[in-house]
Amino acid sequence: MARMNARNRKKWYDFLVKRDGECCNITKVKGNSLTLIVDHVDGNDAHNPKDGSNYQLVSRRINLLKSAKIREQSPVCVCVGVEEGLQENKQMAVNSAEMARNIESEPAFREYIYLEMVAKGEREAAEFIPEAAEKARCSPETIRQRYLPKVCSAIGFYQMEKEPTGEGDKVRVVIRWRPQYRKHCLVFQAAKGVAKKGTEVKERSALKPVEKDPVDQP
């Protein structure tokens, strides 16, 4: 379609979302203002009725397939192109869903591993990964292949080390702080020790018998 200024595009985009939903009107795959454009239904840029009846939202791929160059090709080519466009838009929808899940899962994972490392200093990977997956609401494979390599990279807070289990040649993988960041754990443990000591003092005070005032004694 002919170029619209930003104000008109927003006006008709919002109108079409309310009328048809925020999706490609041809493939019915959901999108957003970055993946959908306002298109002329009949392909005639000069046909602009004020009621918007000649406008529709389509994906950029479908809009290109409707161009004059595509229409000049054989119907078979057009059909193949539309099918490719449909598959591409479906893949975009899948990618968008994965991105939405990642926006929630990765921060939850990062918070969980930080709290675990602060409290315990290290965790065995075999036990930690399924727990982290449950906390972050994602698969163990996502933790193992995507999130852990990030936080255990050269610039991450943590590292993964292999160490023998003492059972033959078996080894275990342990996640622990990098040396330069271990102060996070030490500061927490020190604060925890002070709090524990204070609690013990209070408990001893509570158990200590109260001595009577000599004046009150018979």
Legacy VTK file of the C-alpha trace (Angstrom):
# vtk DataFile Version 3.0
C-alpha trace
ASCII
DATASET POLYDATA
POINTS 218 float
0.000 0.000 0.000
1.033 3.637 -0.302
2.985 5.021 2.628
0.972 6.456 5.520
2.234 8.956 8.010
2.673 7.671 11.547
-0.545 9.228 12.855
-2.767 7.768 10.104
-1.103 4.380 10.367
-1.744 4.247 14.123
-5.323 5.382 13.587
-6.120 2.654 11.052
-4.028 0.026 12.882
-6.034 0.543 16.085
-9.290 0.548 14.081
-8.441 -2.755 12.381
-7.324 -4.388 15.642
-10.733 -3.606 17.142
-12.558 -4.751 14.016
-10.620 -7.899 13.057
-8.235 -8.644 15.923
-4.467 -8.209 16.051
-3.554 -10.834 13.477
-2.875 -11.277 9.777
-6.281 -11.187 8.089
-5.191 -13.848 5.579
-3.234 -16.388 7.645
-4.946 -15.554 11.003
-1.561 -15.729 12.738
-1.304 -13.273 15.618
1.171 -10.421 15.406
1.893 -6.916 16.644
2.631 -3.436 15.342
6.117 -4.578 14.265
5.039 -7.635 12.274
1.714 -6.428 10.834
1.042 -3.625 8.361
-2.068 -1.891 7.043
-2.805 -3.283 3.577
-5.294 -2.506 0.775
-7.655 -5.458 0.340
-7.980 -4.949 -3.427
-4.342 -3.951 -3.912
-5.378 -0.505 -5.184
-3.484 2.191 -3.280
-5.867 4.865 -4.589
-8.941 3.157 -3.165
-9.217 4.579 0.357
-12.826 4.613 1.578
-13.335 6.580 4.776
-15.007 3.636 6.511
-11.800 1.548 6.235
-13.547 -1.229 4.304
-10.579 -1.555 1.925
-8.033 -1.895 4.728
-6.831 -5.020 6.486
-3.901 -6.084 8.635
-1.489 -8.545 7.017
2.009 -9.754 7.767
4.847 -8.163 5.855
5.447 -11.405 4.010
1.850 -11.617 2.779
1.929 -7.964 1.759
4.938 -8.632 -0.452
3.225 -11.640 -1.994
0.306 -9.391 -2.950
2.528 -6.954 -4.804
2.144 -6.447 -8.558
5.306 -8.410 -9.232
3.912 -11.525 -7.485
0.519 -11.164 -9.180
2.224 -11.257 -12.582
3.576 -14.732 -11.783
1.634 -17.948 -12.361
-1.105 -18.898 -9.849
0.979 -21.892 -8.772
3.872 -19.638 -7.744
1.506 -17.385 -5.814
-0.004 -20.350 -3.953
3.439 -21.687 -3.049
4.467 -18.225 -1.871
1.376 -17.823 0.295
1.990 -21.242 1.861
5.591 -20.251 2.614
4.325 -17.028 4.135
1.872 -18.953 6.302
4.596 -21.250 7.619
6.907 -18.306 8.267
4.230 -16.476 10.244
3.463 -19.597 12.268
7.163 -19.861 13.122
7.180 -16.209 14.146
4.244 -16.910 16.471
6.117 -19.853 18.038
9.226 -17.706 18.500
7.154 -14.956 20.123
5.640 -17.443 22.588
9.091 -18.772 23.490
10.335 -15.230 23.981
7.422 -14.444 26.299
8.189 -17.536 28.401
11.869 -16.639 28.502
11.085 -13.144 29.786
9.545 -14.737 32.883
11.708 -17.841 33.281
15.245 -16.470 33.044
14.879 -13.792 35.771
13.270 -16.413 38.040
16.200 -18.748 37.399
18.785 -16.031 38.067
17.120 -15.115 41.348
16.948 -18.752 42.442
20.575 -19.584 41.680
21.745 -16.414 43.440
19.789 -17.217 46.601
21.017 -20.814 46.559
24.636 -19.812 46.076
24.429 -17.133 48.764
22.910 -19.552 51.257
24.949 -22.684 50.437
28.018 -21.596 48.458
27.719 -24.455 45.982
25.201 -26.922 44.529
25.582 -30.205 42.723
24.319 -29.671 39.172
22.402 -32.962 38.991
20.211 -31.898 41.928
20.092 -28.179 41.210
18.942 -28.302 37.553
15.519 -29.982 38.075
14.855 -27.771 41.109
15.707 -24.632 39.113
13.501 -25.809 36.241
10.570 -26.142 38.634
11.202 -22.692 40.126
11.597 -21.018 36.720
8.727 -23.000 35.145
10.774 -24.228 32.206
12.382 -27.492 31.105
15.603 -28.891 32.622
17.091 -28.762 29.117
16.506 -24.993 29.005
18.381 -24.631 32.289
21.190 -26.951 31.200
21.692 -25.662 27.661
20.765 -21.967 27.875
20.643 -20.423 31.338
23.518 -22.174 33.136
26.079 -21.562 30.347
25.263 -17.838 30.570
25.717 -17.409 34.317
28.735 -19.739 34.307
30.451 -17.986 31.399
33.781 -16.187 31.788
32.006 -13.012 32.943
29.379 -14.767 35.068
29.228 -14.991 38.870
29.484 -18.770 38.957
31.507 -21.645 37.567
30.961 -25.359 37.026
33.698 -27.710 38.119
34.091 -31.469 37.872
35.320 -33.341 40.902
35.635 -37.050 41.764
32.896 -38.681 43.784
35.229 -41.271 45.304
33.399 -44.059 43.487
35.862 -45.240 40.875
36.040 -42.972 37.842
32.727 -41.254 38.546
32.700 -37.474 38.727
30.094 -34.928 39.686
29.577 -31.394 38.403
29.412 -28.717 41.073
28.187 -25.151 40.605
29.956 -22.654 42.855
30.971 -19.011 43.066
33.882 -17.715 41.070
36.584 -16.744 43.599
36.203 -13.004 42.996
32.475 -13.157 43.797
32.619 -15.488 46.790
32.310 -12.491 49.126
28.539 -12.564 48.469
28.362 -15.897 50.267
30.820 -14.931 53.013
28.966 -11.721 53.843
25.695 -13.647 54.088
27.199 -16.398 56.230
28.759 -13.810 58.552
25.435 -12.011 58.938
23.710 -15.343 59.489
26.239 -16.233 62.187
25.705 -12.936 64.009
21.932 -13.402 63.866
22.242 -16.970 65.132
24.502 -15.865 67.980
22.024 -13.149 68.955
19.201 -15.676 68.954
21.184 -18.023 71.207
21.836 -15.184 73.667
18.120 -14.383 73.790
17.265 -18.053 74.280
19.737 -18.405 77.144
18.304 -15.267 78.741
14.808 -16.680 78.501
15.888 -19.915 80.181
17.853 -18.225 82.975
15.846 -18.147 86.260
14.844 -14.701 87.461
16.422 -13.800 90.759
14.076 -12.299 93.365
14.710 -8.868 94.804
16.097 -9.224 98.379
13.474 -6.744 99.596
10.702 -9.092 98.482
12.174 -12.081 100.301
10.534 -13.065 103.638
LINES 1 219
218 0 1 2 3 4 5 6 7 8 9 10 11 12 13 14 15 16 17 18 19 20 21 22 23 24 25 26 27 28 29 30 31 32 33 34 35 36 37 38 39 40 41 42 43 44 45 46 47 48 49 50 51 52 53 54 55 56 57 58 59 60 61 62 63 64 65 66 67 68 69 70 71 72 73 74 75 76 77 78 79 80 81 82 83 84 85 86 87 88 89 90 91 92 93 94 95 96 97 98 99 100 101 102 103 104 105 106 107 108 109 110 111 112 113 114 115 116 117 118 119 120 121 122 123 124 125 126 127 128 129 130 131 132 133 134 135 136 137 138 139 140 141 142 143 144 145 146 147 148 149 150 151 152 153 154 155 156 157 158 159 160 161 162 163 164 165 166 167 168 169 170 171 172 173 174 175 176 177 178 179 180 181 182 183 184 185 186 187 188 189 190 191 192 193 194 195 196 197 198 199 200 201 202 203 204 205 206 207 208 209 210 211 212 213 214 215 216 217
